[in-house]
Every structure is written in C-alpha cells, then in structure tokens.
Amino acid sequence: MHDTLISRDIIETAKKQGKVKSITVEVGDLGHLPAEELAETLKRMVPWKVRITRKKAKAKCACGYVGEPRIEEHRHGNSVFFCPKCGMVPEITEGMDIILKQVEIE
C-alpha cells in the first residue's frame, strides 16, 4: 500500500511539470521502499519511461565509523543494518529518501 501512495505522490508531482515523457527517481538504499518495488509499481501506474537511480546509504557510528552500513535486510518498511566495524546500530545520515530527481516533458 505504501508503494502505491508514494508512487501517486511522485506521479502527481511530475504531472505538475506538463505532459510527462519520463521520470528519474532517486531511491536511497534504506528508503521506505526497495528500489525494485517502487519501480514495478510506477511502471504499472504510468506509460512513461521510469528510471531509478540508487543513493548509497551513509552511516555515522559511535565507534567513529563513517561510511556505508552493513544492510542485512531491506524490505517494504523494514530495514536491518549494522556498523560494519563494531556491529552496533549506527545513525543513518544519507540514503533514506525517495526523491523525484528529473521530469522529462514533451
């Protein structure tokens, strides 16, 4: 259900630009939806070309580590990740968003 709601929001935002030909959506590694799931939903809902780009997750841990977290599981609304250095749960600083990056119009 979240995939449909997020997709509708992206579609409505894109339509405000004019007659849409294609869209590019950036999906964070720890975004609310996995990129593949969002792509499938968008492609079912619109005739446009849909491009999905990846935004790597970035974490900051109390142990001093800064970089990509070790993602053990990422499903619809659920992510399990750890610091690859110490195994604790780090603070995620990037890669949690889903952003409409580009709209190509006719």
Sine and cosine of phi, psi and omega as CSV:
sin_phi,cos_phi,sin_psi,cos_psi,sin_omega,cos_omega
0.00,0.00,-0.65,0.76,0.04,-1.00
-0.88,0.48,-0.58,0.82,0.00,-1.00
-0.88,0.47,-0.63,0.78,0.02,-1.00
-0.93,0.36,-0.68,0.73,0.01,-1.00
-0.90,0.44,-0.71,0.71,0.02,-1.00
-0.91,0.42,-0.67,0.74,0.02,-1.00
-0.89,0.46,-0.68,0.73,0.03,-1.00
-0.87,0.50,-0.66,0.75,0.02,-1.00
-0.89,0.46,-0.70,0.72,0.03,-1.00
-0.89,0.46,-0.70,0.71,-0.02,-1.00
-0.88,0.47,-0.73,0.68,-0.01,-1.00
-0.89,0.45,-0.64,0.77,0.04,-1.00
-0.90,0.43,-0.68,0.73,0.01,-1.00
-0.90,0.44,-0.68,0.73,-0.03,-1.00
-0.87,0.48,-0.45,0.89,0.01,-1.00
-0.91,0.42,-0.28,0.96,-0.03,-1.00
-0.99,0.10,-0.32,0.95,-0.04,-1.00
0.70,-0.72,-0.40,-0.92,0.00,-1.00
-0.98,0.19,0.94,-0.33,-0.16,-0.99
-0.98,0.19,0.68,-0.73,0.06,-1.00
-0.95,-0.30,-0.66,0.75,0.02,-1.00
-0.38,-0.93,0.34,-0.94,0.06,-1.00
-0.71,-0.70,0.45,-0.89,0.12,-0.99
-0.84,-0.54,0.80,-0.60,-0.03,-1.00
-0.86,-0.52,0.77,-0.63,0.07,-1.00
-1.00,-0.07,0.81,-0.59,-0.02,-1.00
-0.87,-0.49,0.85,-0.53,0.04,-1.00
-0.94,0.34,0.54,-0.84,0.04,-1.00
-0.80,0.60,-0.48,0.88,0.02,-1.00
-0.90,-0.44,0.48,0.88,0.09,-1.00
-0.90,0.44,0.28,-0.96,-0.06,-1.00
-0.85,0.53,-0.46,0.89,0.04,-1.00
-0.82,-0.57,0.58,-0.81,0.16,-0.99
-0.90,0.43,0.55,-0.83,-0.05,-1.00
-0.82,0.57,-0.67,0.74,-0.04,-1.00
-0.89,0.45,-0.64,0.77,-0.02,-1.00
-0.91,0.41,-0.69,0.72,0.02,-1.00
-0.91,0.42,-0.69,0.72,0.01,-1.00
-0.86,0.51,-0.72,0.69,0.01,-1.00
-0.86,0.51,-0.70,0.71,-0.03,-1.00
-0.91,0.41,-0.73,0.68,0.01,-1.00
-0.87,0.49,-0.69,0.73,-0.03,-1.00
-0.91,0.42,-0.48,0.88,0.08,-1.00
-0.96,0.27,-0.46,0.89,-0.13,-0.99
-1.00,-0.06,-0.36,0.93,-0.06,-1.00
-0.69,-0.72,0.43,-0.90,0.05,-1.00
-1.00,0.06,-0.03,1.00,-0.07,-1.00
-0.96,0.29,0.28,-0.96,0.16,-0.99
-0.97,0.23,0.74,-0.67,-0.03,-1.00
-0.89,-0.46,0.87,-0.50,0.08,-1.00
-0.93,-0.35,0.69,-0.72,0.04,-1.00
-0.88,-0.47,0.79,-0.62,0.10,-0.99
-0.92,-0.39,0.43,-0.90,-0.06,-1.00
-0.98,-0.18,0.66,-0.75,0.14,-0.99
-0.91,-0.42,0.91,-0.42,-0.01,-1.00
-0.90,0.44,0.59,-0.81,0.07,-1.00
-0.97,0.25,0.56,-0.83,0.06,-1.00
-0.77,-0.64,0.69,-0.72,-0.06,-1.00
-0.79,-0.61,0.39,-0.92,0.08,-1.00
-0.77,-0.64,0.84,-0.54,-0.07,-1.00
-0.93,-0.37,0.42,-0.91,0.04,-1.00
-0.87,0.49,-0.41,0.91,0.00,-1.00
-0.97,0.23,-0.12,0.99,0.01,-1.00
0.96,-0.26,-0.18,0.98,0.01,-1.00
-0.92,0.38,0.70,-0.72,0.13,-0.99
-0.73,-0.68,0.84,-0.54,-0.01,-1.00
0.34,-0.94,-0.33,-0.94,-0.01,-1.00
-0.95,0.31,0.72,-0.70,0.09,-1.00
-0.97,0.26,0.29,-0.96,0.12,-0.99
-1.00,0.05,0.94,-0.34,-0.03,-1.00
-1.00,-0.03,0.92,-0.39,-0.01,-1.00
-1.00,0.08,-0.58,0.81,-0.06,-1.00
-0.46,-0.89,0.68,-0.73,0.08,-1.00
-0.58,-0.82,0.95,-0.30,0.03,-1.00
-0.78,-0.63,0.04,-1.00,0.02,-1.00
-0.76,0.65,0.96,-0.27,0.08,-1.00
0.96,0.28,0.15,0.99,-0.05,-1.00
-0.61,-0.79,0.81,-0.58,0.04,-1.00
-0.72,-0.69,0.61,-0.80,0.09,-1.00
-0.82,-0.58,0.86,-0.50,-0.04,-1.00
-0.57,-0.82,0.39,-0.92,-0.05,-1.00
-0.62,-0.79,0.27,-0.96,0.15,-0.99
-0.96,0.27,0.79,-0.61,0.00,-1.00
-0.95,0.32,-0.23,0.97,-0.02,-1.00
-1.00,0.04,-0.75,0.67,-0.11,-0.99
-0.88,-0.47,-0.22,0.98,0.02,-1.00
1.00,0.05,-0.03,1.00,0.04,-1.00
-0.98,0.19,0.17,-0.98,0.06,-1.00
-1.00,0.03,0.91,-0.42,-0.03,-1.00
-1.00,0.08,0.16,-0.99,0.12,-0.99
-0.99,0.11,0.76,-0.65,0.03,-1.00
-1.00,0.04,0.80,-0.60,-0.03,-1.00
-0.95,-0.31,-0.34,0.94,0.03,-1.00
-0.51,-0.86,0.37,-0.93,0.12,-0.99
1.00,0.00,0.41,0.91,0.04,-1.00
-0.93,-0.37,-0.03,1.00,-0.12,-0.99
-0.98,-0.19,0.35,-0.94,0.17,-0.99
-0.85,-0.53,0.89,-0.46,-0.15,-0.99
-0.78,-0.62,0.76,-0.65,0.15,-0.99
-0.96,0.26,0.94,-0.33,-0.11,-0.99
-1.00,-0.03,-0.57,0.82,-0.09,-1.00
-0.48,-0.88,0.61,-0.79,0.08,-1.00
-0.79,-0.61,0.85,-0.52,0.08,-1.00
-0.99,-0.17,0.81,-0.59,-0.02,-1.00
-0.92,-0.39,0.35,-0.94,0.01,-1.00
-0.98,0.20,0.00,0.00,0.00,0.00
